[in-house]
Amino acid sequence: MNFFESQEIARKKTGRLIVLFTLAVLAIMFMVYMVVAFLLVGFIEQDMGQPSVDLFHPTLLLAVGLGTLAVVGLGSLYKIVELRAGGGKAVAEALGGRLVPPNTTDHTERRLFNVVEEMAIASGTPVPPVYILEEAGINAFAAGYSPADAVVAVTRGCAEQLSRDELQGVIAHEFSHVFNGDMRLNIRLMGFLHGILIIGMIGYILLRSIGGSTHRTRRSSRGKGDGGVFILLALGIALIIIGYTGTFFGKLIKAAVSRQREYLADASAVQFTRNPSGIAGALKRIGGFSLGSRLENPNAAQASHMFFSQGFSTWFGGVFATHPPLTERIRRIEPDWDGGFAKGRPAASSARETTARGMAPAAFVGQAKPVVAQIAEPTEEHIQYAGQVLHDLPEPLVSAAHDPFGARAVIYALLIQREGDVRKNQIEWLAQYADPDVFQITLKLLPSAERLKTRERLPLIDLTLPALKQLSPSQYQTFKRNFVALVEADRKIELFEWMLQRLVLHSLEAHFTRGAAPPRSMYYGLPRLRGHLEVFLSTLAYAGQKEMDKVRVAFEAGAQTLQLKDMTLCPLDRCGLKTLDAALDELARLSPPLKEKVLKAGAACIGADISITEAELFRAAADALGCPVPPLIKNAS
């Protein structure tokens, strides 16, 4: 199953989840109405001496239905918006997570961060912030509303008890959840369950509020008017029962949705690493570890479906289990498994404990069509390539990229031109408006940045993102203003500058803009976006070819892939980067299968022999569509 199929399945599962949630809310509305009608209306009618109780009252049904719908709907919406605004960071911190500084010197944390960086660069995604949960059990999760605000969190037990191969398998599993659209689905699951639970919370509040007044009511009324109090008590108890009954069925929905996604993530991790023993070894170690994957944090239950393995035991055994049994997961990976679990810590393998070293540098050239098929399905070669690039990057730049001050300086250094008046103006701007310490670091890094190989630019940019996300809002606004000023210093935007804007500011905006959500699918056909598609393909054609005849051939190759009639090559002056920005913003609203067609058309337009510049443009465009593209390397099968 490829990235686009997984995204479409996740979208359909969200639709089914909404249907199931709607049915659950309707059932809750009916139960609440019956309770209110029986207790309130029935009591009033009996008090008036009427011999029978008529429980059907249209006005009351409408009022109770709308009230219940408002409570559950607003409760769910509030929780979803809260989690979306906080991103994965909010989930990680709610579970007691501590942010791992990118420049950490702790060996365990450094090894963990290296693995996450390798996975991110190999898959073409921004490097996510990493959190440690101070839990002894072996577990992990990825959380966020989109890849731009995703975080990866692992328990202390996971970081310490697993070998590097096993840890790599776990991280690959979590990256699969990022690719497959599971994170957004998980956020919505948490929101829906919270909305249902609010009914029970209201009942509990009602009991608390009237419990203390019962004695005063009896004493002041001397036995009169107790009926109203007892009606409220009964209503509170009934709401608690209804709320927790709804939660019971909500958990069943959550478990059913989650289990199959875990099998998919396991398979994706094996495909990613080409090392079944890695993730299988992690599962065996959980089975042989005395604490297993258990978590002690009280908030773990509501996020249980996010974890790598079952985080806590359930009263109803496998009914509420959000994960398949360990034995089933292991046998799907290793059919010949003998049933034995691993005990004790693994022996450290020095050859695998650090990033890849001593390998022949992989070539950053290739063909785009296979890369479209590899979106969110990178190979072992990509991991090796990422490890080699990380090893080859100049140490001053890597160290700076891991620090919030240095990360800003790295980006500034990449934007400063090598000579001329523009360079002088850029440096003068930073001297006046940048943080003085950042400015001094920028000057020190300029020589290293100017010697940087072209193929090393994107990985270095990715490394800066976790540190940049540690900036305060005011620091980010200053950084953004300086970033834009450096880009506009020569009054034109170069391709690299545009690419840098898309990759850096796009990711940071999602992090710093509360409530920002990725674009929703709005288009399920290509004809309405013909003009934007013409801009996209024309820009790629002009970027890859110099001669006009070859530009037309390249454009036609992409247009034929889309199978749209009468597509026209845009004049060069209509293919500015701002126009491309607008086109990509609309194309990002396509459904996943149509995004795949668009990227295949872009690949056909670029052709087989791709330069690094074309590869960077292709990746930035794909990133704008929410599709992570692995590095273009030879022999990536």
N, C-alpha and C positions, 0 to 999 in steps of 0.2 A: 504494500500500500504506500503510495507516494504522499508527499506533503499536501498536495492540493486535495486529494481524496480524504485525507485525515481531517483537513480543515472543513471540508464540506460535511463529513460525518459529524464532526463536533457541532457544526451549525445546526444540523438536523436534530441532533440529540438535545440541543438547547430548545428547539421547537417542541420536541416531545416532553421535555422537562416542564415547559410552560403549560402544556396541555394537562399533564398530570397534576401540576400545581393548581391549575384552575379547577380541576375536578375535586381536589382536596379542599380548596377554599369553598366551593359550592356545598360540599358535604358539611363543612364547619358552619357555614351560614345556616343550613337547614337545622343542624343540631342546636345552635344557639337560639334560633327562632322557636323551636319546640320547647326548649327550657324556659325561655322568657314567656311564651304564651301560656304554658302550663302553670308556672309559678305566679306570674303577675296577673294575667287576664283571668286565669282560673280562680285565683284567690279573690279578685275583685267581684267576679260574678257570683261566687259562692257567698261572699259577704253580703251581697245584695239580695240573697235569698233565691236566686235562680236555680232551678232543679238540675240543669245540665250545663256542661262546659263546652262551648264551641271554640276549638283551637285555631280555626282559620279566620284570620283578620288581615285582609289585604294591606291595609295601611301599616299595621304593625310589621307585617312581613317585609314590606318595602323599606321601612325604617331600619329594622334589624339587619336586613340584607346589605343595605348601603353602609350602615355603620360597621358591620363586620368586614366588608370589603375594604373600607377605608382604613381600618385598623391594620389588617393583615397587609394590604398593599403598601401603605405608607411605611409600616415597619420593615418590610422587605426592601423597599426602595431606599430607605434611610441606611440600612446595613450595606447594601450594594454600593451606594454612593460613598459611604464612609470607607469601605475597603478599596474602592476605585481611586478615591482621592489620596489615600495613603499608599497605594500601590502594594507591592510585595513587602515593602518595609513595615507596613502596619501589621501584616500577618506575622512576620518574623518577630517583631517586638512584642506582640501580644502573647507569643509563645515563649517569651523570655530570651529571645535571640540577642546576641551581641555582635555588632558589626566588626568584621575582621579588617583591620587597616591594610590597605594594599601594600604598604611598606613594612608589614610585620616582620619581626626577626625571629619569632617563635617557629621552631622547625616544623612542628605539626601543622600549624596554620599556613606556613609558607608552602609546604607540600600541597596542601589542599588548594591554595590559591593558584599554584602552578597548574594543577590539573584543570581547574575551572578556566583559566586563561587559555590553555591548549585547546580545550573543547570549544570555547567561543571562537577562537581564531580559525580553527579547523572547519567550523560550520558557517562562518561568515556572520555571526551575530555579535552585538555589542557585549563586552565582558560585563556580566552582572555583578552587583555587590554580593559579598559572601558573608553569611552570618553563622555563628557558632551557638548552638543550644547547649547549655551546661546540663546535659542529660547523659547518663551512663549507657542507656540503651543505644543500639545501632539503628539509626534512622536518618532520613533526609527528606527535603521537599523543595519544590520550586513554587513560587507564588508571585502573583502580579496580574494586572488586567491585560497587559500586552507585553511582548518581548522587550519593549523600551523601558518598562518599569519593573521588570522581573528581578527577583533575587533568588539566590540559591542558599539554602540553609542546611547544615548537617549537625548532628549531635556530636558531643565530645567523644562519645563511644565510637561513632562511625569514623571520625577522623583518626582515632588512636588505635582501634582494633583491626582495621582493614589494611591489607597491603595496597600498594599503589595501583596495581591492576584492578583489585576489587573496588577501590575507591573510584577509579576511572569508570568502572562499569556502573556504579551508583550514579555518578554525575551524568553519564551519558543517558541513563534512564530519566533523570530529571530534565535534561535538555530536551528529551523527546516530548515530555509534557508541554514544554514551551512551544515546540514546533507544531504539535498536533492540536493546539487550541484548547487544551484541557484546563489551562489556568483560568481563563475567563469563565468556563463552565463551572469550575470549582468555586469561584467567587459567587456566582449566581446561586449555586446550591446552598452556600452559607447564608446568603440573603433570604432565600425562600424559606428555609427552615427557621430563621430568626422571626420572619413575619408570622408564621404559624404559631411559634412559641409565645408570641406576645399575648395571644388569647389567654393562655394559662397564666402568664405574668399578671394580666389584669385581674383575673380571679384571685390570685395570691394577694395582690395589693388591696383588693376589695375586702378580703378577709382580715388583713392586718388593720385596715382603716376602721372597720366596724367592731373588731374584736374588743378593743379597749372601751368602746362606748356601750357595750351590751349591759354591763352592770349598772351604769348610770341611767340607761333607758328604763331598766326594770325598776330601779329605786324611785325614779321621778314619776313614773306612770302608774306604779303600784299594780303592775300586771296588765295594764292596758297598753295596746299598741305594740305588743311584742311580735305580732304577726309580720309587720313590715321588716323588723330586724331579722327574723328567721327567714323571710323570703330572700333578703340580701345575702345571708349566710349560705343558703342553699344555692343561690345564683353563683356566688363565689366558688363554692365547691364544684358546681357543675362546669364552670368555665375552666377551672384547673384540669378537670377530667377531659374536657373537650380539647383543650390546648395540648395536653400531653398525648392524647389519642392521635391528634393530628401530627404531632412530632414523631410518634411511633411509625406512622405510615410514611412520613417524610424521610425518616432514616432508612426505611426499606427502599424508597426511591433512590436515595443517595448511594446506598450500597450497590443496588443493581446497576446504576449508571457507572460507578467507579470501577467495578471488578474487571470488566472487559477492557477498560482503558489501561489497566496495569499490564495485562498480557501484551497489548500493543506496544507499550513503553519498553517492556523487557525485550521484545523482538527487535525493536528499533535500536536499543542499546547494543545488542549483539551485532547487528548490521553495521552500526557506527564504529565500534572498536575492533570488529573481526576477532573478538576474543571471548568466546562463550564462558570460559573459565573465570573471567573477571566478575561478571554479574552473578553467575551461578555460585562462585566462591563466596560472594558477599551474602547471598541468601543462605548458604550452608553455614556460614559463620554466625548468622542471626539464630539459626536453629540450634547451634551448639553452644551459644552464649547464655549464661545463666539468666541475664536480664533480657535477652532477646532484643526486640525492637520497642519495648515498652517505654512510654513517656509518662512523667509524673505531673507535668504542668496541667492545671485544671482546665485550661482552654483547649487542650489537645483534642477533646471529643468533637468540638465543632469543626475542627480542621482535619479530622481523621482521614478523610478521603484524599487529602493532599500528600500524604506521607509515602515514602518508599515501601514501607511494610506496615502491617497492622500495629497501630500505636497503643492500643489498650484492648483488654478483653471485654467481651460483651455478654450480657445475661442470656441472650438467645443464640449463643454459639455462632454459627455461620450465617444466620439470617441477617444480622446487622453488620456482618464483616464487610468492610469496604475493600478488602484485598482478598484474592484467592489464597488458599492454603499454600504454605511454603513448598510443600512436597509437589504440588501440581505445577507451581511456577518453575521449580528446578527441573522437573521431568520434561517440561516443554522445551527447555534449553538443552538439557542433557538426557535424552531418552534412555541411555544405558546407565544412569546413575544408580549406585548400589544402595542408596538410602541412608548413607552415613553423613552425619553433620561434622563440621570442623570445630575443633575445640582449641582454645589457647590462641595467643597472638601469632600471626604469621611471621616468618623470618623475613627481615628486610632484604630486598634485592637492590644492591647498590646501582646496578645498571638501569633500573627503572625508577629509582627514588628521586631522580632529578629530571630536568627536561632533557630531551634528546640531544645527544652530543656525538660528534665525530661522523655524522652522516653526510653523504654527498648532497649538496644543496639541490632541492627539487626545483624544476624549472617552472616559472610562472607564465607559462604559455599553454595553449590548448585549444579545445573546441568548445563552443558555447552550448551546442545542443545537448551533449551528455551532461553538462553542468545543470541544465534545467531539470533533468531527471534526478540529479543529485541534491536538489534543494531540500534541506532538512534531512538529507540522507548522505552525509559525508562518509568517507571511507577511512580505513586505517592509514592510507597514504596521506590523507589530509591531516591526520593527527601527527604523523611523523613530520610532515612539512611544517606544521605549526610549532612543534617542539624545536625544529632546526632554526626557524626564523627567530623564535624567542632567544635561542642561544646566540644567534649571530647579531642581534640588535646591539648597538653600542651601549655599554654599561651606564654611562652618564645619562643617556636618554631614558633607559629603562628605570633607573632609580628615581629620576625626576617624575616619570609618568605615574609612579605609585604614590606620589605625595600631592596633596591639594594645591600647594604653592607651585611645585614643579610641573604638575600636569598643565596648569594654565600657561606656564612658560614654554612647554613643549609645543602646544598649539600655536602660540604666538610665533615661536621660532620657525615653524613650518610655513607660516603665512608671510613672513618677512622676505622680500625679494633679495636677490643676491647682490644687486648693484643699482646705481642710479639714484635720481632724486626721490623716486618713490620709496626706496629703502630708507633714505634719510628721513623722509616725512613719517614713515611708519615708526621708526625708532623714536623720533621726537614726540609722537603721539603717546607712545607707551611711557616715555619718561615723565610726561605730564599727568597721564590719567590712570596708569596701572599702579598696582601696589608696588612700593619701592623694592621690596624683597623679590617680588615676582619679576620685576624689570631687570634686576641684577642677575637673577637666574637665567632669564631669557638671553642676555648678552653672553653668558658663559656657555649656553647650549648652542648658540648659533653655528659655531664651526662644526659640531657633530651633526646638527640637523642638515647642514649644507652638504655634508659627505654621505648622507643617508641614501641607500639604494632605493630606487623607485618601488621595488617589490616589498620593501620594508615599511612603507608609509602607512598603509592600512592597518597592519598589525599594531604598529606603535600608537596610532590614533585609538584603536580599540582598548589598548591598555590604559589610556588616560581616563576612560569614562567612569570607572568606580570611584577614583579620587575626585573627579569633577563633581560627582553627585554628592560629595561631602561638603560642598560649598554652602554657605548660608544663602538665603534668597538675595540679600543685598550684594554679596560677593558674586553671585551668578549674574545679576543684572549688570554689574560693572564688567565682568568677563564678556558677557554678550555684547555690550556696547563697544568694547575694545575689539572684539572679534569682527564685528561688522565694519568698524572703522578701518581695520587693516585690510579687509577684503576690498573696500571701496576706495582705498587710497589712490589707486591708479584709474579710478572712474570707469572700470570695466571689471567684469567677473570672469576669471579664467575657469577652465573646466575643473582643475584641481580644487580651486576655492569653492566652487559650487558643490562639488562632491563632499568637501569637508563640512560645509554648512549642512547638507542633508544628513550626514552621518552623525555629526556631533550635536548640532543644535536640535535636530529632530529628536534625538534620544533624551537630551537634557530638558527640552520643553515638556516632554511627557512626564518627566520626574518632578520638575519644579512647578508645573501648572496643575493645581489641585483640580481633580474632577475631570481632567482631560481623558478622553476615551479614543481608542483607535476608530477609524471610519467604519461604519457599518455597510454591509452589502446592500446596495440600492439598485444596481444594474444587473440584469440577468440576460442581457442581449448586447451585442457590440454595435449595431447600427447607430444608436443614439450618440455614441461617443466617437463617431467616425473622424471628426475634426481633431480631437485630442490624440487619436491613434495615428493620424497623419503627422502630427507634430512629433510624437514619440519616435516613429520609424524614420522620419526625415532627419531628426537630430542625430540618431545613431548612424545613419548613412553618411551624413556629412562628417561625423567624427572619425569614421573609419576609412573614408576614401577622399582623395584629393581631386581626381579627374571626374568631370561631370558625368561622363558616360558610366563610369563605375558607380557613382553615387546613385544613378537611376537604376542600375542593375541590383544594387544592394536593397534599395527601397522596394523594388518589385518582388524580390525574394521574400521580404517580410510581409508584404501585402498579400501575396499568394497564400502564405501560411494562414492568414486570418480569413481568407475566402470571402472578402467583402468586395463588391463590385465598385468600379469607378473611383478607387482611391488615388489621390493625386499627391505627388511630391511637393512639399511646401518650399517656397523660395527661401534662400539662406537667411534673409533678414527676418523671416517669421519663426526661425528656429533658435531664438535666444534662450538662454538658460531660465529666464523668468517665465517665458512661455512654456518651457518644458516643466517647470515647477507646477504651473496651473494645470497642465495636462495630467501630470502624475497624481495630483491631488484628487482629480476626478476618477482616474483609472483605479485608484486605491479603493473605490467604492464598488468595484466589480465583484461578482461572486468568485469563490476560489477556482472553479474550473475555467472561468474566463480569464482570470489572471494567468493561469498556466498557458493558455493560448497566446496571450499577449507577450509573455516572456519568450515563448518559442518563436514567435514572429520576430522579436528583437534579436534573438540568437541567430535566426536565419539572415537577418539584415546585416549583422556584424560579419557573419561568415565563419570560415574554419580557422583562418590564421588571425589570431587576436593579439593585439599589442596590450601592454600593461595599461596604457591609458584607456583603451576600449574596455578592458576588464574592469577598471575602476568605475567607469561610467555605467557599465551594465550592472555592477553590484549596487551602486548608489540608486539607480532606477528601481532595481528589484527591492531594495530596502524600503524605498518609498511606497511600494506596493505591499509591504509586510511579508516579503519572501526572502529569507536569508540564503545568500549564494555562497557556497564554499569557494576557496581559492581555486583558480584555474591552474591545474598542474598536470604535467604529463603522467600517464600511467595510472590515473585515478579511476579505478574500475568500479 
